[in-house]
Amino acid sequence: MVPDTETNGGTTEMNRDEHAKTSRNDVRSGVLDAIGTVALLGFSLLALFIGVRGLFIGSSMAISGGFVVVSCLLAAAAFNFIPPFR
C-alpha cells in the first residue's frame, strides 16, 4: 500500500508522522517474519527428530517417513521454497 503523499512540483513529500508510522510497521513486519521463520525451523527439527528416531527404534516406517516428509515441507516453507500455507 502506498501512503498518502502530497506532490510539490513533481516531488513527493511525506510528513514526519507518516514516515515514522511506515518505519515502525516495516520493522514490526520484519521481526514477525523472523520469529515465524525460527518457529517453523524449530518445528521442522522436532518433526525430523521424531521421524529419524522412529526409523532407528523400529517404529512404523509409514509414520516415521511421514514425519520426515513433514519436516522437509516445514523447512521449505520457512525458506519460501514453497508458497506459504496460511
Number of C-alpha atoms within 10 A of each C-alpha: 3 5 9 11 12 12 10 8 6 7 8 10 12 12 10 9 9 13 13 11 10 14 12 12 12 12 11 12 12 12 12 12 13 13 12 13 17 14 14 20 20 16 15 24 17 14 21 21 16 17 24 16 13 19 17 10 8 9 13 12 14 12 14 22 17 15 21 23 16 17 24 17 15 24 21 17 18 22 13 11 11 12 10 11 5 3
